[in-house]
Amino acid sequence: MAKSLQNQLRTDMELAKNNPTVETLTFDLQKTLPLPRIPTNIVFYKRQLWVYNLGIHTGSKDEAHCNVWVEGEAGRGAQEVGSCLIKHITERLDDNVKFLILWSDSCGGQNRNIKLILMLKAMLNEHPSLDQINIKFLESGHSFLPNDTDFGKIECALKRQQRLYTPDDYIHVMKTCKKTNPMHVHRMKNEDFLSSLKLEKNIINRKKTVDGEKVSWLHTKEIMIKKDEMFKIYMKTDLNEEFKVVDIKKNVRGRQYFITKALMEPLWPTGKPVPDAKLKDLKSMLHLIPQDSHDFYVKLTGNEDTEDDIDGFSGQPDFELETDLD
């Protein structure tokens, strides 16, 4: 299965190079990057701020894109991933692309859940050229995405950088880590992060297909959504099988529901506060940080109710965790 999926990924990347109506994008979150990055034992005992990077690699042009934000601006859940994809597709997709293929790995629930699919649907329904999006998933632990090569270049360059104090320092490393075909780095802003909450209220997240079969997000290998079918999600657990159809339309007499981009409000309009304890640790390290970088840390806001970012998530994930026992 893993080898077959990897071969399909290569085929889809080539298709994007040769067919102007098709684009293939791979996407993945890089492992969290700490701030400040200082060669001292003091940092080891302190809570650091995380920098996030959602990498997107294009099949048509073989370009690496980095979408960067920090823990004090947003988390790294399904809605943040969806927001990065929407920004890329809306701003950087060629006008003649009708069919979009997305590839990611199966690690974590950020890439394979109703929130992400609804956000993509809302964008698709209003996109000027796109007709269809297919989202495909490699086998967890047996996958290799072009993003892994991109992240490897960044990690290699970071080995030569002992001191990094702000997100701009990481962005400089990303921009300069490749001399040929350099990476495109995009700084995400508060207004770029969108919420799927109102979209979820306009649908029924059905757990069965129209034929009565149980839906398993955990085992899904491909999802297809179409512009002309607003409330249908096509899913398959094997790339060689037929799609199973899930109808998410709400049937309420006298009311009509839609999935539109206008329903996606800002997810973190004033930023996402960091835990008070972490903010205290960060400010205790200001004497190790150059004066011209202090302003970044001083502007961070804290909240005692915010849980620390452990394993990349602040508090509860914004997606359902599914196990083989479900």
N, C-alpha and C positions, 0 to 999 in steps of 0.2 A: 504493500500500500504506500509506504513512505517514498519508495523509489518512483512509483507511478505518479505520485503527486509532484515530486521534484521535476520529473520529465514534463508534466503538464505546465508547470510554472515556466520552464524554459521555452516551451512552445508558445505560451501566451506573451512572453516578453518579446519573442521574435515577431509575433503577429503584430504587435504594436509598432515595431520598426517598419513593417512592410505594408500595413493597411492604415491609411490616414483617418479612417472612421473608428478605429479602435485605439484605446489607450490602456496600458496595464501599469498599475501602481502597486508596489509592495510597501508595507508600512510596519513599523515596530517601535516600541519604546526602548531607548537605550537605558542601561542601568543608571541609577541615580548618581548624580555628580555632586560632591560636597562643596559647600562654601562656609567659611574660608578654607582654602587648601594651603596649608602651611606646614613645613617640615619641623614640627615640634611636638613633643609628647603631650603638651597641654591640651591640644585639640582632641587627642584620643579619648580624653575623659569628659569632653563637652559634647552637647548636642549641636549638630551642624545643620545648616539650611540646605535643602536639596534643590538642585537645578535639574529640570526635566527636558528631554529632547525626544520628540516624536519624529523619527526618520521616515521620509517618503522617498522611494527610488522610482524613477520613471523608466518605463520600457522603451518608449519611442525615442528618447534622447539620451538614455543612460546617464541621467543626472541624479545627484544626491541632494535632497532638500532636508534641512534641519529646522524644526519648529520648536523654539526654545521659550520656556517660561520658568518661573521659580515657585517654590512651595508657598510663598506668601501671596501669590496671585491666584492660583487654582490648584486642584489636586491632580491625580493622574488616573481618573476613572474613565468609564465608557463615554461620558459626555465630553470630557476633554479630548479624548481620541477622536470622537466624531466631529468636534469643532475644528480640529486641525485639518481633518480630511475635507470638510466643507470649505474651509478657507482656501485650501490648495485647489480643489476642483473648481470653485467659483472664480478664482483669480488667475489660475495658471493653466487650465485645460484649454487646448486648442479648440477653436470655434467649430471645426468640422467633425469632432468626435461624437459619435452616437452611442457607442458601446464601451462601457468602462468595466475593466476587470480589476478587482482588488485582491491582493494576496497578503495573508499574515500568518503567523504561527498560531498554535492552539493554546499557548501559555496564558493563563489568566483569563478572566471573563470579560475584560475590556473590549475584546475584538469580536465577541460572538454572543450578542444579547439583543433584546428588543429595543433598548434605548438607542444603540448605535444604528440599528436598522431603520427605526422611525426617523432619526435625524437625516439619514441618507435619503429616505423616501421624501421627506419634506423638501429637501434641496432638489431632488430629481424632478419632482412635480412642477417645479418652476424654472428648471434649467433650460436655456434657449436651444441647446442642441442634443443633449443626452436623451436617449430613449430607454436605456436599460443598464442596470448595474449587476454584475455577478461578483459575489464575495466568496473567495475560496480559502481554505485553511490547510496548512501543512500539518504533518504529524508532530505532536509535541515531543521534543527530545531527539527527533530525527530530521529536523528541518534546517535548511540553510538559505537564508534570504540575502539578496544583494545588500540589504541594510547591515547585515553582520560584517561585511567587508568595510562598509562606510564607518561603522562604529570602531572597527579595528584600527582604521587610520587615525581616528580621533584619539583612541587610547594610546596608540604609539606616540603621537605628538605630545600627549599629556605627560608621558614619562620624562620628557625633557623640560617640563614646566613645574617647578617646585612650589611656586607661589601664585595663587589665583584668589582674587578678593571679591570680584563682582561678576554678574552674569556676562558683562561685556568682555571680561577676560576669557571666559570659555568660548564665547562667540568668535573672538579673534583666533583662538586655536582651531576652531572648526573651519573658519574661512581660509586658513593658511596651511592646513595639514596635507592638502593635495596641491601639487604644483600644476599638474595637468588636469583639466576638467574639474576645477575646484568646486567645493560644495556651495550650495545656495543656502544662506542662513536667514531665517525669518523670525523676528522677535514677536511672539504672541502678546496681545494686549488684553486687558480686562474685557473689553467689548467683543472680543473674538470668541470668548467661551460662552456657549449657548446651552440652555436647559431643555431637556426633553419632557419635562413634567406635564405641560399642557397637551403635548402630543399623546402621552400615555393616557390622559383622561378622555381622549377622543376615540379610543379604540378598546377592543376587548383582547387582552393578551391570552388567546386561546391556547390550551395545552394539547389540543388534538387537531388533526388535519380534517378537511371536509369529508374524508372517508372514515373518520373515527379512529385513526391511528394516533398513538401518543407521540407528541413532539419532543425530541431530545436535542436541546441546544448543544449539550456536551459532545454528542457523537456526530453532529452535523459537519459535513465537509464542504458544502456549497450552499449559498443562499442567492436567490435571484429576485430582483424587484424590477417592475416595469412602470413606466410613466402612465400608460393607459389603463393600469389596474391599481388604483390608489390603495385599496384595502386587501390586496393579496400578497402573501409572502410565499415564495417557492423554496423548498428545502429538500436536500438529499444527504444521506449519510454515506453514500458511495458515488464517486464521480461517474460511474458507469450505469447507475440506475436512473429511473425516471424521477422527475421532481414530484414531491408531495406538496399539496396546496394547503396553506393555512389562511383562513378568512378572518381578518381582525376587525371587520366592520361592526359597529354598534347598531343594533336594531331597536331604536326608540321611536315610537309613533309621534309624528309631528315635528321631529327634530332631524336635522341633517348635520353630519360631522365631516370635518375635512382634516387632511394632514398637510399643513402649509408652513412655509418658513416663517411667516409672521407670528406663529404661535411660539416660536423659540425665543424666549426672553433671556437676558443676560444671566449666566449661571452664578457668577461672583461679581456683581456690579461694582463693589468697592474693594475687591480682593478677598482672599481667603486668609483669615488670621492664623498666625502660627501659635503653637502652644506657649503659654506664658513662661513655662520653665525653659523652653528652648530659647525664647527671646532673651531671657535673663542670661543664659549661657553665651549667646551671641554677643551681647553687649559687654559681657565680662572679658571678651577677647579683643575689644576695640584697641587696646594698647599694642596688640600685635599686628594691627592693620594700618596701612598708610592713611594719613589724615584725609586725603582726597577721595578715599573710598568709604569714609564714615557715613556719609549722607545716605547711602543705600541701606545701611543697617538701622540708622536712626528712624527712617520712614516706615520700617516694618511695624505692623500692629499685632498685638497679642490677644489671646482669649484663654481664660482658664478652662473653658469647656471644650476647646479643641484638643483632640487626642493627637499624640505624637505620631509622626509619619514612620510607621514600622512596616517593612517589606513594601514600601512605596505607596502606602495608603494612609491617609489621615482619617482615623476612625473607621466606620463601616464603609465597605466598598459600595459604589452606586450601581452595582449590578448583582444579579443572583449568582451565588456559588452553587454549582451543581456537581454532584458526585455520582459514581456508578451505582450507588444505592438508591438514588432518586427514582 
